[in-house]
Amino acid sequence: MGLKQRMGRWLVPVIGGLAFVYLLVPIAYIFVFSFNDAARTNLTWQGFTLANWKNPCGAPNICDALGNSLSVAFVATIIATVLGTAIALGLARYKFRFRKLADILIILPLATPEVVLGASLLAQFLNLGWELGYWTVVLSHVTFCMAFVVVTVRARVSALDGRLEEAAGDLYASPRTTFWKVTFPLLLPGVVAAALLSFAMSFDDFIIANFNSGSFDTFPKFIYVAATRGIPAQANVIGSGIFLIALAIVVIGTVVSYRRQKALAAR
Amino acid sequence: MSAPAVRRPEPKRPEPAAELSATERRAEKARGRIGVGLIVPGFVYLLLFFAAPVFVLLAMSLYAKPPGAETGVFVPAFEISNYAVALSQYWEPLVRSFLFAGIATVLALLIGYTMAYLVAVRLRQHKLLASILLVILIAPFFSSFVLRTQAWKQILADEGFVVEALRFVAILPEDGRLTATSIAVVAGLTYNFLPFMTLPIYASLERLDTRLLEAAGDLYASPMTAFRRVTLPLSMPGVFAGTLLTFIPASGDYINAAILGNNRDTSMIGQVIDSRFFQIVDYPMAAALSTVLMVVILILVMLYIRKFGTKELF
């Protein structure tokens, strides 16, 4: 093998491997500094402690902000998933006039930068004279989550095998029964994935919430504001905790689906 | 080749409209009604909380400040000059936003493609390792965007070991720094949007039939040629989606610029819009800048779709 080819063989694993490390650097940093024995300014290493993990709500207002974010993400996800799944089904399954226009209206929020979406919703709320707070954040999160739900669920709908529904019809299932017993269970993984994505997007959003929340605090907003004074170590605890929970869910999900595939293959 | 390579033309289906009986037509119409019923609630929502706000923003960008009015008081008007002021005063952060987002997109493409290729093609046979790397790929989604960016700020801080190491090997001058520079902002953007680039590319490379690469090799294509002529073209839908998913949010982002940059020569347009709204309370100017940002992005995206767009996506 020539030198050039040998380099080509190693270039991808080396650069790719370094990139994976690069992805994990700040996550590891957040985790390590969650054990830092620093009261307020968690900037330099002061020594190891478990105190932050024992009392994650120790910093003022941090758990209020966390609770607010969880609540907003939960409500926005439910609304966005219901509305978005219905749109995905309607667009993928049925023909009607103005469908092209409908397609464009769905894609546009995805092509709009968050700062523009946040600014226009703020302009709308100012115009309507609504007070900024919990509901204005929920309403604006639904807008951008819904677009992601439609795209995710629609991919699943178009991958559906239509013959399964025909078979159900041949076996005298009513359209309603067919939908709930055949179509919906097949779509469910896509709907769940869309809901999880919505939840994550809403929970992590700073820009749109910053425009439309007034004095209502969300977790990303709390960290952003705290950053000027120094972020309390409890924020690292909560961030790492969420990371570990999400990681556990993904790992369990992967193992379960791997086992199921193996069991199916063994049959 | 022994298999019948030529696909037999499928028997032409009769045109549906011509053959439909009256009952079938009625059924078709009823289905159409269900379809409309399904999309109406969502679309009413989008009209109220997406389309209408965008129009309000457009209108607000033309408002005028009456002479002698208090801060934050504006009246409906048709003040096109708002745009002239916006462009002449803020062309720098505007251009910088697209420049930073463009550089970050190219960097993310190079890094993200390598990662996706490693997982989807090179490690295809190593299922366990590939799935571990896939989890790492989405790991940033599990942790907070603002917190990660702040972590980078502390890692790259003046007293941190990264800067000290770079100073030691004289890549950075003795008083050189990384935070509060354009490099830090672009690096932050690249980092934060990397998964959005990598995942779509991974999705299209994962579907790649590696036998095509063997075939290319059998036909005396070097690995490089096989990559250029087979792999790359087949992964273009992923590259296309990934670049859009990176460039659009990156150009409007201001978390990276606010945390990793400085106020003088790294500010991006999102920061300006935010401060016009909340600190200076100049709504028309903020609205005009938002409109300019959106229009420029739409034009760039449309040009991009026209030049590289694939049927699969649009």
Interface residues (C-beta under 8 A of the other chain):
Chain A: Q5 G8 V12 P13 I15 G16 G17 A19 F20 Y22 L23 L24 V25 P26 I27 Y29 I30 F33 L43 T44 L83 G84 A86 I87 L89 G90 L91 R93 Y94 K95 F96 A102 L105 I106 I107 L108 P109 L110 A111 T112 P113 E114 V115 V116 L117 A119 S120 L121 L122 A123 Q124 L126 N127 L139 S140 V142 T143 M146 V150 A200 D204 F206 I207 N210 F211 F219 P220 I223 Y224 A227 I231 A235 N236 G239 S240 I242 F243 A246 L247 V250 V251 T254
Chain B: R31 G32 I34 G35 V36 G37 L38 I39 P41 G42 F43 Y45 L46 F49 F50 A51 A52 P53 V54 V56 L57 M60 I111 G112 T114 M115 Y117 L118 V119 R122 S131 L133 V135 I136 L137 I138 A139 P140 F141 F142 S143 S144 F145 V146 L147 R148 T149 Q150 A151 W152 K153 Q154 I155 A157 E159 Y191 L194 P195 P223 M224 L244 I248 P249 S251 G252 D253 Y254 I255 A258 I259 I269 G270 I273 D274 F277 Y283 A286 A287 S290 T291 L293 M294 I297 L298 V301 F314
